[in-house]
């Protein structure tokens, strides 16, 4: 890396200081930028929403990854062959001839090649576009030579050479020429002439075999029955060895009987396993009958081609005679095994010899050399296409590699953003295709992000791939593995998405604020469910015990109590009365307390209580949300991210969009009924609680107040030193009357 002397400009982006690429001059000096200041050190060439050909161009070593050095080299080459590097910021897909830097040797070659492309296409204009350089077949369609080392029929002027090229393609294969036509290369020409020589030599040493033109058919007939005949002779030998085994090695009536009830024609496979003929001691193979019907057709062919020729008039053949027949094929099979040049056999031996005699190999190789001589020019034509791809795409790539400008500016989607996921009344644009599922999990969890891993499938095209979708706003109450969603890729194609796993992390401050209350609510709900479940189990256990005792005629372990116990219910009612009294006192106390403070003070108290409960959760979540880092998500997907890339709460809201409904002017009547019914039930419960509190609490409150007043009056009487004896009593009575009122 060259020493950094260029005056770079910097900006804070995503929680990290990053270099700004604002001009072509910045791109021209990119190779001078300290490697530590690059946002990305390498990225994969797959799983990106970017032109595949441009990615292959940038991946100079073809290892499937684009490294800093490759990007630096591309920037140097690109800015050296065009006159004004600022045109890279325009992302143009065409160049004027005046845009080529003809002062540079390679730039001049590219300009010349661009003109040659237009000449090949028979187009006259003052510039060239990407559409004109992308179609190699069209560019080279009418050229005799194009520098790829492959010649076609169009490369030859001589008809004999054209015919030979066709023969090579038909026998040893072809290669695709730059023009799109089938052609041949040096290796294929060499292979063709080698095959011609080998096949001709093999045919010169031809062995006609023991049966002349019928030798091949006779050999096939022998091979078809070779094993079956050997089996038959062995059975005969066993009977000669011990005639007691005759019933075992011969066909038994029981075997035939086991299949005789069915369709015997359909049982030919079973019948074919039986001996070729009835074996006898010292037997000879019968030629005129007694052959297993499953093998009759093959045997008749063998007899006509071999036995009738070798043993005319005989009605049987010994094993020695049979082995002698097989031995006659030895030299023929050896010749067949030595066969070479089978590729050109379809041409026929006469044409093979004619091609050898014509000896056009040297002429064909000369055409190959003429074609290769134009390789630099052809490569230069391909370089024009490379140049136009980079002119259009390089600045976009830099904004996703050197800096994450496209991601943070939100003007364009970043190249790692695969599309948009719709789930649970929201959509998220931060969706990344998963290349290596094995690298996810622990690495992605370090990001501090809430990640849904989904499998996306298009049932029409059959295309399927996994994604990691990051939720950055809202809540996660309904999220779970197995939940269905819809994913749209960058082309607008729709995929059915299914959540397979979740990396759980805080998602929003709203969620954090209500989290304590939800946890308490869940705890209460779990406790209630557990208690209800336990009581249900106990009840069911008692019920089943009683039922078992009744059906078995034995008394239950515990005495069955009366279904109605007046004392028990009296105690219950007394307890309820005390409970309502306490509720009433509490309501009165609350009302008295509320009456003593102002409404705004009450609101402050409620707000303070809620803050005390929620503030720790909100603070912890706020700190975590500010540290959400995109880097680990991309690292798990094969990127080497070199700088923190925070997704803070405000920015996160731009990545995940929540549903927004307009204010409704009309309400569904059925829904309105449900709402009114719900409100009616709630207010009924509230009124009943207030009434019960008043009924039980007010008398108690009056009694307490009267007692306090009476005590105060007695205390006043004790302190009174007047002589009127009736005055204390009057004071007490007045105080009691006041308390009652």
N, C-alpha and C positions, 0 to 999 in steps of 0.2 A: 504494500500500500504506500503510495507516494506521500510525502510530507504535506500536511495540511497548511496551505498558505492562502487559500481562497477566503474571502470575507463572507462567511455564511451568515444568514439571518435565521433566528430561532423564534419559536413560539411554544407556549405551554398548551399541550393537547392531551386530554385523557390522563391527567395527573403526572405527565412526564414532559420534559423539555425535548422538543423535536426540531430538526432542521426544516426550513421552509423551502419548497421548490417552486419558485415563482417565475423563473425565466429559463430560456434555453441555455443561457450561460451557466446557470446552476447545474443543469443536466450535464453539460460539457465537462464540468469540474467534479462530477460525482465520484470519479475514481480517487479523488484526493480526500474525500470525507473519511474521517476516522471510523473504522469498523465498529467501534463501541457506540457510535452515535446512530447507527442504523436501527430502526425499529425491529426489523426481521433479518435474521442471518441466513435462513434458508426456508423454503416452502416446497410442498409437493406439487407435482404437475397434474395431479388428479383431484377430483372433488371440488374444483373451482369453477365459478361462473365466468369463464374467460375463454377467448378464442384458443382452441387446442393447438393450432398450427403455430401461433405466436409463442405459446408455452414451450413447444418443441424447439423453436428457434432459440429461445432464451436458455433452454437446457442444453448447452453446447456439448457436454460430455455424455448426454443421453442416459444419465443414471436415475432419472425420474424425480430429480430435485433441482431447484434453482438456487444457486449460492450467490453470495455477495460478489465474488470475483467474476462470475458470469454476467451479472447485471452491470458491473463496472466496465467489463470489456465491451458489452453491447452498447453502452452509452458512449464510449470513446469512438467505436466504429461508426455509430449512427451520426454523431455530431461532426465527424470528419468528412463524410461523403455528401452532406447537404450544406448548402451555402448559409442558411439562416436557421439555427437550432430552435428559434422561437416558434417555428411552425409546428413543432412537436406538441406545444400547448393547445393547438387548434384541433388535434386529433383527426387530421384530414386523411381521407382514403385515396388521395391522388396527389401527384406531383407534376409541376410544370417542368419542362426541360431546363428552364433557368434556375430551378431550385437545386439542381445537382451541382455539387462543387467540382467543377471540371479542372480546377487548379490542383486538386488531389488526384493522383494517378488512378486509384480505385474508383473515385467518384466519376472520372471521365469514362472509365470502362462501363460503369453502370448506366451512364447517360447513353452511351453507344448501344448497349444491350437493350435499353428501353426503346430506342428507335427501331432496333431490329425486331423486337416483339411486335410493334405496330406494323412493321413492314410484312412480317409473316401473317398477321391478321388482316392485312390489306386495309389498314385504317390510317387516315391522315389527320393528325391533330397536334397541338403544341404541348401535350403532356400525356401522362399515362396513369391509369387508375388501377386499383386493386382488383377490380372485376376482370381486367384485361390480363393481369399477370397470374391469376389463380388457376386458370385452366391450361395446364401443360399440353393436354391432348390437342386443344384447339391451336395453341401456338405452334406446335411441331407437326400438325396434321399433314401439311403439304411439303415438308422438308425431307430431302433424301437422307441426310445425315444430321444427327442431333447430339453427338458427343457422349451417348450413354453406353457405347460399346455393344450395342445390339443392332442387328440389321434385319430389315423386313423385306418383303418382296419388292416394295417401292425403292429399296436401296440399290437394287440390281437393274442394269439396263438390258442385260442378256436374258433371253427367255429361258435358256437352259439353267442359268443360275437361279432364276425365279422358281423354276420347277424343283430344283434341288432343295432350296430353302423350304418349300412346301413339304417335301419328303422328310426333311429333318424335323419339322414341327409335328408331322403326323406320326413319327416313330419314336424319337428320343425326347420330345417335349419342346416347350417354347418358353420365352421370357417376354414380359410386357415392355414394349418400347415406350419412350416418352410420348410418342404420338398416340399411344393407346392401342396400337396394333400389335399382334403377336409377331415375335421375331426370334432370332437365335443369337447366342453369344459364342465366344471362343470355345468354352467347355463343351457346349452342345455340338458344335461342328466336329471337334476332336472325337467326342463319343460316337458320333454318327459314322465317321470313317473307320474307327476302330471296330465297330460292330459289323460294318460291311466286310472288312477283311476276315474277321473271325467266322462270320457265318459262311462266307465263301469257302474258307479252308475246311470247315466242318462238313459242308456239303460235298466237297471233293473226296473226303474220306468216307463217304456214305456206305453203310452196310445195309444191303437190301433185306437182310433177314432170311430165315428159312422158308418163309411162305410168300416171298415176293411182295406184291402189292397188298396182299392180305395179312402181312406180318403183324402190323399194328393191331388189326382187329383180332387176329388169332391170339396175340399176347394179352389183349384185354380180356378175352374169353377165358384164357388160362388163369389169369389173376383173379377173375371173378369166382372160380370154383377151386382154386388151389388149396385153400384151407379145408374146405368141405371134403374134398377127395382124400386129403391126408388124414382127416378124422375117420373116414370110412375104412381105409386100409388099416389104421390102428385098431379099430374095433374087430376087424377080421383077425388080426394077429393075436388079440387077447383071447378070442374064442379058440384059436389054435393052441394057445398056451394052456387054457383051461376051459373045456367046453361047458363047465358049470356056470360060467358067467354069460352064456349066450342070452339068457332071458333078461339079463341086466343091461347089456350093451345094445340089444335089439329094441325095436319099437314095441312097447307093451300095449295090450288091449285096454288096460285101465287108463292109460294116458289119453288114448283116443276117446274112451268113454267119458272122460271128465269134460270134454268139449263138444261131444256129439249132440247134446241137447240144444246147442246154439247154432248160429250161422257159421258153418265151417269155412265158407268163402271169406268171411270176415276174420277168421282165425288163422290166416295164412302166416302171420308172424310167428305164432306158436308152432305151427306145422313145420316151418322152416328150421326149427331147432332140432327136429327129428333127424335120424341118419339119412344120408344121401340115398342109400339103398339098403336092402336087408343084408346085414353082414353074415358071412359064413366063414368057416375055418378055411384058410388058404385061398380065400375068395379072389376072383378077378372082377374088375368093375364092368358090369353089364352095359352094353351099348345099345341094345334094342328093346329095352323095356325095364320095368321094375325100379324106376327112378322116382324119388320123392316128388309129388306133384308141385310142391312149392318151388322146386329147383328145375322143373322139367324144361322151361323155356331157355334158361341159361345153358343147360346141358345140351340141348339140341343144337344151339349155336356153336358150342365147343366141338361137338361131333362133326358138324358140317365143315368147319374151318380147319380142324386139326386131325381128329381121329379118322375121318373118311379119307383124308389125304395121306396120312402116315400109315394107317392100317386098313386099307380097303378090303372089304369082305369079312373082316373079323367081327365077332359078336361080343367080344370082351377084351379088356386091357389089363395086363398085370401092372404091379407097382413099379417094376423095373422099366417097363415100357413107358409108363407115365413120367417117371423121373428123367428118362432119356429125352422125352419131348421138351420138358422144361429146360434141360441143358442146352438144347439147340438155340435158345433165345439169349444165351450169355453174351455173345459178341455183339448182338444187336442192342441189348440193354446197356452194355458198356459204351457203345457209340452214342446212344441217346443221352447218357449221363454226361458225356463230354461236350454236349451242345453249347455253343457260344454264339453271340450275335443274334439272340432271339428277338431283340427289339426291331430288327429290320426284316424279319421273316415274312411279314405281311406283304412286303414288296415283291416277293418271289425271287428265286435264284437267278433268273435271267436278268431282271432289272438290277439286282445287286451287282452282278458281274459287269453290267453295262456302266453303272455308276463308278465302279472301281476303275474301269478302263478310261472313262472320261476324266477322272482325277481333277475335280474342280475345287478341291480343298484349298489350294493355295489362293485361288481367285476369291473365295469366300473370306479367307483370313485377311486378304488385302482390303476388302470392303470394311471389315471390322476396324482395321488400322485407320482407314480414311474417316470413319465415324469417330473414333477416339481422338483424332487430331482436332476435332471441334469441341472437345470436352471443356476447355477453359471458357469458350464463348457460351456454351450451354449452361455451365455453372454460373456464369455472370448473369444470364437470363434468370436463373433461379434466385440469385442474389437480389435482383430487382424486386422480386416478389417478397423476399425476406425484408428488404428495405421498406416497402410499402406497408407490410404488416406492423413493423415497429413504429413507423411514422404515425400510424393510426392508434396503436395500443400501448406504446411504451410509457407515455406519461400517465395513463390510467394505472398501469402496473406499478409504477413508482409510487403513486399515491396510495397504494395498498401494500407496499413493501418497505420503502425507505421511511414513509410516514403512513399513518392511518387516516389520511385526510378524507377519503371517501366515506369511511365509517363514521367519523365524528362530525363531519359537516352535514351528513344526511341529505346532501344534494343528489348523490348517487349511492346505490348500495355497494358495499364492499364486495370484492370478488369471492370472499369466503361465505357470504350470505346466500344460502341456497334458495330461499323463497319465503313464503309466509304460512304459518300454522294458525288455524282457527280452532279454538278449544274453549269451552266453558265461558261463552259470551266475551271473548277477547281474541285478539290476534297478536302474534309476535313476529317481528321481522328478523330477530337474531336466531336464525336456524342454520346450522352448519352440518354438511354431510359428514358422516362418520366413515372414515377410510379403514381404520384398524380398531375394531370394537374392543380388542384385548387391552388397548392402551387407555381406555376410558376409566371411569370409576374413581380410583384414588387420586389420579392426576387432576381430573375435572373438579373434584370436590374441593381442591385447594383454591378454586376461583372464588368461592364464597357466593356462587350464583345458584339459583333454583333452576335445575335442568331437567327437562323431560326427554328421555330417550324414546324415540318412536320408530317403528317400522312403517315405511310408506310404500304402498303398492298401487299400481295402475292396472286394473284387471283387464283393460282393453288391450294395452300394449304388452302387458306382462312384465313391465319394468318395475324393479323393486330396489329400495336402498334404505339404510337407517339414517336418521338425523338426530342431532342434539339441539333441542329447542329451549332457549333461555327465556323464562318469564321474569320481567323486571318491574311489574306493577300489578296491583290488585291483591286478591287473597287466593288461598290454595285449598279451600274447604272441600271442593269436589274432586281434587286431583288424586288419582290412584292408578296403579298399573292395570292395564286392561281397558282403560277409558278410550273411547273412539274419538277421532278428530278428523279434520280435513286439511291437507297440505296442498298448496299451489306452488309449483316451481317458478323460476324466473320467466319461463315461456308461457305461463298461465295454464299449464297442464295440471289436472286435478289428480290427487292420490288419496286413497283411504289410509289414514294414519292410526296406529294403535300404540298407546303408551306401554312400553315394556319395562322401564325402570325409572326411578326418580332419584336425583341428588337433591336432598332437602337442605335449604338455606333460607334465611330471611328474604322476603320479597318486597315489603313496603312498610312505611311507618304506620299506615292505617292498620295493617295487619298486626303490627307490634302493639299498638295502643289497645286493641281489643283482646289481645292474646291472654292476659291474666284472667279476664272475665270468662273467656271461653274455656280456659283450663279449669277454673273453679266450677263452671257449669258442667263440664265434662266429668269432673271429679264427683260432683253431686249426683249427676245422672248415672255414673257407674256404681256409686254406692246404693242408690235407689234400686237400680236394676239387680245388683247383687243381692240386696236384702229381699226384694220381691221374689227373686229366683230361689233363694234359700227357703223363704216361707212356703213357696209353691212346692218345693221338694218335700218339706216337712209335712205339709198337708197331704200330699199325694202318698207319702210314706204311711201316715196314720190311716188314710183311707184304704190303702191296700192291705195294711195289717188287719184292720177291722174286717175287710172283705174276706181275707184268708181265714180269720178266726170264725166268721159266720159260716163259711162253706165247709170248714173242717169240723164244726160242732164244738169247738173249744172256746173257752172264755178268753177275751183279749187280755194282754198283760196288764193293762191299766183299766180300772173301772170306767165304764162309759158314763159320763156325766149327763145330767138332764139337759135337754136341748134349750131350756130357758131357766136361768138362775137369776131370780129377782134381786138378790143381794149384789150379784156381780154387775148387773145393769144399773143398779142404783149408784154403785161406786163410779161407774163410767160417766153417768150423768153429772155426778158431783164434780168429777175431774173436769168435764167439759165446762161446767159452770165456772169453776175456778180459772180455767184457761181463758174463757171469754172475759172474765173480770180483769185478769192481768192484761189482756189485749186492750180492754177499754181504758185501764189506767195508763197504759203506754201511749195510746192514741191521745188521751187527754193531756198527758205530759208533753207529747210532741206538739199538740195544738197550742198549748200554753207557751212552749218554748218558741214556736214559730211566730206566735203573736207578739212575742217580746222583741223580735228582730225584724228588720226591713227585708223586702223581697230581694233586693240586689245583694244584701249580705248573705241571704240564703243561697243564692246562685254561686257566690264566691266560695261558700263553704263546700257545696257540692262539687264545684270545679276543683277545689283544693284536694278533696278526698280522692277524686278520680285521678288527679295528677300524682298524688302520693302512690297510688296503686300502679298506674301505667307508666310513670316517668322512667323507672329503671329499665323496663322492657324497651321503651322507645329509645332511650339513650344507647343501650347496647346495640339495638338494631341499626340505629343511625350510624354508629361507628362501623358496623359490619358492611352496611350498604355503601359507605364511602370507600370501602376497600375491595369491592367486587372487581375482580380482574379478569379481563377477557383472555389474557395470556395462557393460563393453564388449559382453557378449553381448546385453543388452537394448538398448543403443545401436544395435547392428547391426540390431536388429529394430524400430527406429523410436522407442524411448524416449529421453527426455532425462533421464538419471540424473544427479542433482546431488551425490551423495555416494558415497564408496567403500563397497562392499558385499562384504566379504571372505567367502570360504568356506574357513575354516581346516580343518586335518586332522580335528579332533574333530567339528566340525559336518558336514564332508563325509561322514563315516561314516554319518550319519543319512540322507543323500540317496541313497547307493548301498548296496544290501544285497547281501552276498556269500552264496553258498550255504553251508549248514551241514548236515552229515550227523551222524546219531546214531552212537554206538559200536556196531559190528556184533557181534551175538552169533553169527551163522552166516555162513559165507563160502561163496561159490559154489565148488563143487568144482573146476570147470575153471580158475577164476581162481586157486584155491589151488595147483593143479598148476603153473601158470605161475610163481607166486611161488616155490615150492620149487625149481623148475628153475633159475630165475634165481639164487637164493641158492646153489644147488649149484655152478653155474658160477663165481660170484664166489669162493666159498671154495676151489674147486679151483685157480683161478688164483693165489690168495693162498698156498695151501700149496705149490704148485709153485715159486713165486718164493722162498718161505722155504727150501724144500728145496735149490733150486739155489744160493741164497746160502750156506746152511750147507755144502753139498758143496764149493763152490769157495772159500768164504771162511775156514772154520775151519782147514784145513791152512795156508793162507797166514798166518792170524793166529798159529798155533802156531810157524811158522817164524820169523816176525818176533820173537815173544816169546823163542824160543830164541836168536836172534841177539843180542837185547838182553841176555839173561842171560849169554851167553858173553862178550860185550864187557865186561859189568860184572865177570865173574870174572877176565878178563885184567887189567883195571885193578887189581883187588884184589891179584892176584899180583905185579904190578909194585911195589906198595907194601909187600908182605910182605918182611920182612928176616930171616925164620927161616932156619936152616941146612939144613932138610929139603928135599932136592932134589926129592923125589917129591911134596911137598905141593901145588905149583901145578897139577900135572897132575890130582891128585885133586880139587882144587877145581873145575877146569874140567869134569871129568867129572860131578861132583855137580850143577853148575849146568845142564849139558845135560840130565841126567836129570830134574831138576825142571821144566825148560821143556817137555820132552816130556809130562810128567804134567799 
